[in-house]
């Protein structure tokens, strides 16, 4: 046997591999041997997505060539007569006769196809019946797709980043239909999107729906999207190819190589990667192998959930939790998965959960006949009887779900953080299955509803984003609902006369593109580079100077630290509770977090007065939470801002910056011109959720910053001999502290010296976590109680901060709150 040949045994079958040194990709020198090695290593991930699907192949027998001399490609459907008899196959009837296709059921078949230079493997969206040797012919009547696919292809003048932008639009539409969406970079020019189906519709029906969705997106975004097949229409557009859902069409298989001039791969990606479209690139096979080793199969849930839901026999009793169970694996998620559903008692329960999944929504669940009937509310429960909100009916949930809070792994169905927004009992007034529900909910006093609310849910049939009419619902706040009149003038709760201890509502880090898609739903404010403060104010009168109490985000009293802000008592007409940001200004009259550090933490009056003259502070007030004994927590953002302008006037140290009047792009430009951190985007109808981090408020930053725990420091040299060279950083993760890397820049001499004193008081002998060997050299360990803020340029694959720069200590943040 030639030295360039090799006999191997794969799955018990002997194969002869030849011409292993033959170059298939000249630009990278990638040989046939490397291609075979790739397919051998990727087989456990590729096969589950190709199994039971007929495979067509694109073969480059002499390699892909170069741009000046492209290689010849053969598109092959029939399995050769000389193919081994152990390869599973199916016969498909075409107008020109029958063709026998291979099924990629095992490693041996994949190796055989790669040995024949089948670089690209293409498969349909439907499966054949199980089995490895059934010669039966498949007809068009047997094609029931278990997944929907969209191929996003950039026309001339558009790029991969534009396809990623369109991918977010497709995802939003499919999520509204109750479908999960899994993205891939195609390995060619664009993006592939897959959504699992239950296999009950024909290829023609699925193709029709996909075509209609593509047309709708084109109508909404004519400047960006085209859905027509004519190539002359694609210039400066992204083409949404919906046609690959047709029964006769195929799509390149996930993890397949592509016949490009470099060995790229159709690669599953995460939506987090798509948050920055400009950074997304097509990946080569070496990168893909590293990714599966680190992350596993990001597309795994697609193979597990597609076709999972099947109709029960007509004679079988309906199991209302069948769909729920089919989408969850108790080994992968902490969600309750009971074998049977419960029995409803006299007191019916409800729960509303805030669900930070692929898109933020609220899960509205009502106990009914032993289960929790469920709807997803993209904008949450309505707060105004004049404005109904969309409600998408989802699968029934078990009653145990009424108390569920936790993190669903991001690769699982519904992956994300789930918290209880409100809960309690409800009175049922009307229940028409599939048509209408009327119920009065008794929520918690501190819950999201703010007490008792009466809602009506009604099915809209074909009028809605979901192609399944049964899922299209709206939710309406009844006019006679207790508290409904508070939308215009919020009525005080019995215990609201003296508001106390409100924790600030927290924003999530967001992306400009996310907000820009529905810009009119958002208001924009400048992001002030300071520290949050809740101000409880007793208004000054003729007989009293009034009083102001300032509380930090973590509940510390800051009143004595910033005495100049007592001016606030004379700037209001009524007793109130305000939310704002304390800032110090730098030489250019811009907020400077570094200067604010000189005031933070001071409590002795002598120290405060000394620094006050050098570094005055200002309060930027941006929200009104209570006014004259009335709670505004459940009032929409726009209304709270309107009332804020009436209640608070400005002073020497008190400012009430108006929301930005222009577009998001203009707000970002203005923020950058002012040397600010970025922009705060707040949904206009969002209520104030005290103490909660939500995605109805988003931080849009020019550069990334985050809080981090100091776990150690490295010995300095030269000018830093008496201080430190760098700080070692970490944050809490699911399995304890996780190392984030080290930061050695951004410190001034005062910070170096004061930090070293603090660190010496926290010294410990052992590291509080695992730290890489290279960073343990000359390391000194400390108890992780100090929190600092760093700016950084990104995250490495190992989870380290890229190019971190120190910004300062965050004494207003508890160490227990610093999470990845």
N, C-alpha and C positions, 0 to 999 in steps of 0.2 A: 504494500500500500504506500502511495506517495506520502512524503512528509507533509504535504499540503492537504492531506485527507485525514479524516478521523472517524473511527467507528464509535458510536455512542449507544447506550441503552437508555431509552426514555419511556417511562411508564410500562416497562417490560417489552418494548418494541425496539429492535435494533435498526439504527439508521446510519447511513454513510454520509458524512458531511465532506464536501469537496471544495476546492479552490478557496480555502479559508483566507488566503492573503489577497484575494481579489478586492480592488478598491471600488466600493459602491458610491462613495461620496468624495470625489477628488478634492474639493475645496478644503475638506477637513482631514483627508486621508483615512476616513472610516472604512474599514474592511468588512468583508462578508463575515469573518470570524467575530468581529465586534457586534455586528447586527444579530448574529445568532446568539451571542452571549446576552445581548439586551433582551431579546424575546424570551430567552430561558429565565432570566431574572425577573422580568415583568409579568410572566405567565400567571402567577397567583392573583394578580390584580386585573389583568386583561380578560382572562377567561370568564369570570362571572358575568361580565357585561356582554360577551359575545356568545355565550353558551345558548344552545337551542335556537340559534339564528343562522340562516344560510349565509355563507360568506362568499362575496366576490372579491377578487384580488387585482391589484395593479402591480405588474411585474416590470422591473428594470433589470433585465438579464445582464446587461453590460454596464450597469450603474447609471446614476442620474446624470452624469456628465457635468458640463460647466455651462455658464450663461452663453458662451460663444459656441459651444458644441454640445447641446442637450442630448441626453441619452434617450433611446427609443423605449416607449412604454407600451405594455400589452395589458388590456383589460380582460380578465379571464373570469368566466362564470362556471363553465363545466369543470368538473373534477376529471383529470386525465384518466384514461382507461388503465394506465400503468400504475395508478395510485394504489397504495397498500389497501388491502381489503378491510383492515381494521379501522379505517377512517369512517366515522359516522357521516351519513349523507342523506339528502332529501331530493326528491324529484319535483321540479316546478314546471307547470304547464304554461308555455308561452304560445303566442300566435304562430311562431315558427317551429313549434314542437316542444318536446320536453328537454329540460336540462337538469343535470345532477350536480347539486352544490354540496360542498363539504360543510360540516358543522364543526366549529372549534370547541370541542368538548374537553380536550386534555392537552397536556404539554407536548405530547408526541405529535399531534396534528399541527400544533403551532410551529414546532420545529421543522416538520416536513414542508410546510408552506414557506417558511423563511429560507430553507435550503434552496427553494425554487425562485429566489429573489422576489418573493411577494412582499415588498416593502410596506405597501398600504393594504389594510384589510378593511373592507366595507361591509356593513350589516344593515338590515332593515329594523324598523321599530317593533315588529311583531315576532313572535316565536312560533316554532313548530311544536308538535306534541312531543313529550319526553320519549326517550328511547334512543338507541344508537344504531339500529339496523333496519328500522321500518322503512321499506322502499315506497310506501304510499305516496301518491302525487298530491301536492298541496295546490289548492285552487284559491281564487280570489275570495271565495266565501269563508276561507279559514283564517283570514288575516285580521286579527284583532290586536291592535297595538297596545302595549302595556306602558308606553311612554310617548310623550309628545316632544318634538325636537324643533328648534329654530336655528338656522345657520345665518349668522350676521356677517355680511361680506362688504368690505369697504370699496366703494366705487372710486374712480379717479378723483383725487382731491380730498379724499378722506383717509383716515388712518385707523390703526388698531384702537387707539384711545377713543375714537368716535364710536366704534363698535361696543366698547365697554360702556359708554354713556347710554347707548341704545339698550344694552343688556339690562341696565337698571330699570329702564322704562318697561321692558317686557316682564321683568321680574315683578314689578309693582302690579301690573295688570293680572298676572297669573296668581300672585298671592291673594289678590282680591277675589279670585275664583276658588280660593281654598287649596291651591296647588303649591307644593314646594318647587323650587327651581335650583338646578345645579349647573354652574358655569364651567366651561372649558375654553382655554385658548386652543384654536383648531390645529395649530402647528403649521398652518398655511398663512393666511392674511387676517383672519377674523376670529369670531367667537362662536361656540356652540352652546346652546342652552337646552337642558333636558328637564322635563317635568313628569313624574310618575303618574300613570293612569291605572284604572282597575281592570282594564282589558275587556270591558263590556261593550265598547263601541267599535264599529268597523273602521278600517283605514280611511274610507271615503268620508265618514262622519268626522273623524279626527282631523283629516286634512281640511275639510270645510270650516271647522272651527278655527284651526290655525290660520287659514286664509283670512277669515273675518277679523281675527285679532290683529293680524298684520295690517289689514286695511284701516282698522280703527286707529292704530298707532300712526300710520301714515297721515291720516286726516288730522290728528292732533299735532303732528310735528312734520309738516310738509317740507320744511327747509332742511330736514335731517334724514328723513326715512323715505324709502320707496318700497312698495310691495309687488309692483308689476314685474313680470319676468323679462321684459324687453331690456337688453343691455344698454341701449342708447339712452335710457332714462336714469341710469345709475350714476352719472357724473355728479360729483359733490354730494352724494347721498350714501347712506348705508342701506344696502339691500337686505330685507328680511326674507330669507328663503324659507317659506312655509311648506314648499312642495315636497320636502323630503319625508313628510308624513304619509305620502301616498303609498299604497301597497306595493307598487313596483319600484319604489325608490330606496336607496340605501345611503347611509352616512358613514364616514370613516369611523372605525371603532375607537372608543376611548383607549388611550395608551398605544395606539398604532403609530408607527413611524410614518413620516410623510416623504413623498418623493421630491422634496425641494432640494436646492443645491447644498443645504446644510441639513444634518439629520435631526430635524425638529420632530416634535411629538404632539398629538392631540392630548392635552394635559388637563386633568381636573384642577380647578383653582378654588380659592375661597372668596366669598364676597368681601372679606376684609381686604384682600389683595386688590379687588376692583374699586376700592374706595379712592384710590389715586390712579385714575386712568392713564395718566402720562407715564407712569412707572411700569405698566404692564408690558411684557414682551413675550414673544413666542419662546418656548423652552426647548433645549436640546436633550437628547436621551440621557446624557450623563447627569444633568440636573434633575431629570425625572426620577432616576434611580435613587438619587440622594433624598428626594422629597418623599418617596414611598417608604424609604427606610426610616425617615423621621416622623412622617405624619400618617403612614398607612394609606389606605384607599379613601381619598376624600369623596369619591363618588359611591362609596359603599352603600349608603342609605338608598340610592336609586335602585340598585340591584335587589335590595331587600324589600322595598315597598312597592315597586312596580308590579302590578297585577295581583297585589296582596289581597285586595277586596273582591270577593266573588259572591254572586247572588246565592242565597241559600235555597234549598229545594222548596217548592211551593207549599209542601205539606209540613215543613219544619216551622216551629214557632220562632218568631223574630227574636234574635239576640241583639239587643240595642247597644251592646258594648263590643260587638264583633269588630267593627271598623276601628274603634279605639285600640283594642288589643293588637290588631294586625299592624298598627303603626308604631308599636313600642316593644322594646326588649328589656325585660327586667334586669338583665345583666349590664345594660348600658345606661339606664336612666333610673333616677330615684322616684319617678312618678308612681303612684299606686296603680297596680294592675290586678284587680281582684278577679277570681274565677266566676263570680256571679254578682248580680247587682242587688241592691238593698231593698228595704221596704220603707216607704214614706210614712211618717207619723202625722200627728195632727198639726204640728208646727213645721211649716215648710221653710226651708232655708234657701238663701241665695249667697253668692259670692261674686265679686268683681275683682279680677286679677290684672295687674299691670304686667304686660308680657313684652319684654325687650328681646324679641326674636329677630328674624331678618328685617322686619319692619315693626316699629312700635305699635302695639294695639292693646285694647283692653278686652279681656274675656269675660263675658256676661253670662252667668250660669244660674239657672233656676231649678230647684229640686222638683221632679215630676215623675211619678210612677216608678220610684226606686232608682232613678238616674238623675244626672244634672244635665238638663237640656242646655245647649251652649250656642252662643253667638260671638263672633269676633267684631269688635267695634274699633275701626281704624282711628277714629277721633274721640273715642270715649263716650260716656253717656252725655246726652245733650243737657245744656244748662238753660236753654231758652225755649219756651214752648213754640216759638216761631221758627225754630231751626231744627229740623229732623237730621239725624245722623245715620249713615250707612251701617247696617248690621248684616254680617255674612254668617249664615247658620253653618256650624261645624258639627263634627260627630258628637254623639252623646258621650258624656264623661261619667265615671263612677262617682257615687256620693262622697267617697273618701277624698275626692279632688277638692272639695269645699274647704279643706284646711291645708292644701298643698302650697308650700313656698319652697323655692330652691332654684338651683341651676340645672337646666337640661343641657347635656353636652351639645356643643354647637353643631356637631355633625349629625345629631339625631333629629327626628321630626319635632318641629317646634323649638329647636335649640335656642337657648337664651335664658335670661334671668326672669323668674316669676315671683312677684310679691303680691300680697293681698292688699288691694286698694280700699275695699270696704266689704263688709259681710253683715249678716243678720238674718232675720226672718222676713217673710213676705205674705201678704194676703192676696189670694188669687181671686180675681173677679171674672175672668173669661179665659178659656183655653180652647181654641179651635185648631186642631192639629194641622200644621202646614199653612195656616191662614192668619191667625191673630192670637195675641196673648195680652191681657191687661192685668197688671199687678202693682200693688203698693208695697214698696220696699222700706223696711225699717233698718236703716244703717246705723253705724256707730257715730257718736257725737264728733269724734275726731277722724272719722273716715272720709273717703273721697266724696261721698254724696252729701255729707254734712247733715244727716238726719233722715227724715222721712221724705220719700219721693215716689210719685206714681208715674209709671211708664206704660206705654202701649207699644207693642211690637207687631208689625204687620208685613205680610209677604207681598212683594211687588211683582211676582211672576217674572215675565221676560224683561221687565224694566229694571236693569241693573247690570253690574259689571260681570256677573257670573253667568256662564252659559247654561248652568243647571238652574232653572227657574225656582226650584224649591229652596235654593240657598239665598236668594235675593230678598232681603228684608230691610226695613227701616225701623228706627226706634224713636219714639216721640215722648217728650216730657209733657204730661197732661196739664192743661191750664188750671185744673182744680187740684193739682198736686200741692201738698203742704210745702211751702217754700218756693213755689214756682214764681210768685210775684217778686221774690228777692233778686231776680235777674236784673231788674231795673234799680231797685233800692233794697239791697240785702238787709233782711231783718235780723236783729241780734238774737243769738241763742241765749238761753237763760243764764249761762255762765260766762257771757261775753262782756259783761260790764267792765271788768278789769282784766284785759288780756295780759297774759304772762308767758314767758319762756317759749317763744315760737322759734323753732329751728329753721334756718334758711332753706329754701328750695334750691336744689343743686342742678346744674346743667351737665349734659354729656358732651363729649368731644364729637363734633360733627364735621361734615364735608360740605363745601360750597355747592357742589353739584347736587347733593341731596336736597338742599333748601331751594335751589334755583328751579327745580322742576315744578314747584307749586309756590312761587315766590309771593303771590298775593295773600297766601295764608299766614305769612310771617311778618312780624315787625322786627326792626333792626335797631340795636343800641350799640354804642361804642363799648368795648371791653376795657374796663379801667384796671390798671396794673396795681392793685392794692390788696386789702383784706376785707372780707365781708363783715358787716355789722348789722345786727337787728337793734333798732333804736326804739325803746319804749318811752313815749314823751307825754308828760303832763304839761299842757299849754300854760304859758305865762298869762297872768291876769293883772288887774290893777292892784290886787292885794297879795299876789304871789309871783315869784320869779319863775315858777314852774320847776320841772325837773326832767332830766334826761338820763336814761340808763342805756349803756352800750354793751351789747353781748356779742362775743365772737361766734364763729361757726361751730366751735366745739364747746360752747356754753360758758366761756370764761368772761368775767366782768371786766370790761376795758375802760370803764367810765373815767377812772382816775388817770389813766394813761393819756387820754386825749381831752383835757379840760376845755379847750377852745370850742369843742363841739357842743358844749352846754348851750351855745347860742341857739341851737335848734328849738329850744322851748319858746323862744320869742318869734320863731318863723312859722308857727302853726296857730290855727285858730281854735282847734279842738284837741282833746286828748287822742292820741293815735299810736299805732305801731308801724314803723317804716323799715324797709329793707334798703340797704345801700352799700357803698364801698368806700373805705377810708383810704385816701391816697396822699402821698407826699410828692411835691413837684421838684424836678431837677432844674438845672440851669436854663434849659430851653422851655421852661414852663410846661413840661410834659410829665405825666406820672412816672415816677422812678421808684421801683420796688426796692432797689438798693438803699436809697435814702430813707425809705420808710423803716428799714431795719434799725436805724438809729433811734427810733421812737418805740419800736415794738418791745414789749416786755418790761418797760420802765414802770415802777410803781411809787418810788419815793418822790415826794413832791419836789425836793431840791433837784433831783436828776431830771424830772419831767420839765421843770421850768427852764433849766439850763439848755436842754435839747429843743424845747419848744421855740425858743428864740432863734435857734439855728435852722430848725426844720419844722415849720408849721405844717399842719395836716388839714385836709378838707374832706367833707363828706359828700359823695355823689349819691343822691337819693333817687332810686329808680322804681320803687314799688310801695304801695299803700296796702297794708294787711288788715288793719282795724282802724275805724274812724268813729269817734264819738259813741263808743259802745257797740258799734255794728261791725260784724265780721265781714270782710270782703274776700276771704279765702276761696269761696266758691264762685265769685264773680269772674267773668272772663277778663283776660289781660287788658284788652282795649278799654274796658270800663274802669278797671283799677287805675290805669294811667290817666284817664280823664279826671277821675276824682282826685288823684295825686296833685294835679296842677291846681285844683281848687283849694286844697288843704294846705300845701306847703309853699311858702315864698322863700326866695333866696336871701342869703346874708353874706357876711365876709368869709365865712368858712363853710357855708351850706350852699350846695348847687343842686338844681333839679334839671339835669340834661334832658332835652326832649328826644323822643325816638327819632331816628333818622328818617327824613322824608323821601329820599331817593330810592333807587333800585339797590339790589344786593351788591352788584358790581361797583356801583358808586360808593356804597357804604364801605366796602373793603378797601377801595382806593383812598377814601377819606381817612380811614383808620390808619392806613400805612403812611399817608402824608403827615399825620399827627404823631407818628412814631408810637402808636398804641399796639397792644398785643393782637388785636383782631376785632371781631364783631360778635355780639350776642344776638342770636336769632331766637325769637320767642313766638310761638303760635298764638295768633290773635284771640283764639277762643279758649286758650289754656287756663285752667284754674290753678291756684297756688297750692302745691302739695308740700306742706311744711316737712322738712327733714328728709325729703326723698330726692334721689337723683333720677331725673326723667329725660326723655328725648323730646319733650315738648319745648324744652329750652336747650339750645345747642350753642357750644362755643366754637366759633369759626376762627382759627388762629392762623397768623402768618407763618409762625414756626411752632413746633410742638414743645410743650412743657409738661412736666409731671412732678408729683411729689414722690420722694424716695426716703427710705430709712438709712441712716448711717450705721453701718455694722462694723466699721474699722477704718484705720488710716495707715498709710505707708510712710515710713521714716523719710524726712526731707534731707536735702544736702544743700550746700552753698547758703544762699540767703534764706532758705527754708529749713535750715538745720534745727532751729528752735521751734518750728511749727509742724508742718507735714507736707509731704509731696503731693498726696492725693487722698481722697476719701473713697472708701468702698461702700457701694450702695446696694440696697435690696428692697423688696416689697413682698407683702404677704401673697401667697398663692394657695391653691387648693390643698397642696401637700406641705405647707409650711412656708418658711422664707425662701424666696427665689432671688438669686444673684442677678444684679442689673449691670455690673461693671464698676468702673472707677471714674471719678471726675477730678481733674487737677488744674482746671483753668476757671477764671471768673472771680477769683478771690482778691480782695484788696488786703493790705497789711493788717488793718484792724480786724477784719473777718478772720484771717489766719490766726491771729493771736487769741481772739476771744473764743474761737472754736476749739483751739487746742486746750484751753483751760476747761471748757465744758467736757471735752473728750476725756481728759485725764480723770475727771470725777466719775466717769462711767466705765472705767477700765475693767476688763475681764481677761482671764487667761486663755480661754478657748474661743474659737469662732462660733457664732450662733447658728451657723449653717455651713453647707458645703461651698467652698470657694475654689476655683481652679488653681492648680499648682503655681502657675506663672504669676498670679496675683497675691499669693500667700507670702511671697518673699518680702522680708522686712515689714510684715503686716503687724499691726497692733489692734487688738479686738476691743470692742465696746458693747455695752448693752444697747440694743436697738430701740432707743426711746426718742432720739432727736430726729425731726423730720425736716428735710430740706427740699427746695424746688430747683430743678435743673431744666435748662433748655437743651434740646437734642435734635439731631438731624434724621433720626429713624431708628429702627430696631434691626439688629442683625439676626441671622437665622438661629444663632445660639441664644437669642433673647437678651442680648446686651444693648445698652444705649449707644447709638452711634454719635460720636463727637459731642459728648455732653459738656455743658458749661454751667457752672454754679451760679444761681440767682439769689439765694439767701435762705435762711432758716424760716420755717413756717410754724411759729409757736401757736398759731390758731388752728392747727390740724393735729388731731390725736394720732399717735403712732399706730393704734389699732385700726385706723381707717385707711391706711395706705395699702391698697391692693393693686395687683396687676391690672 
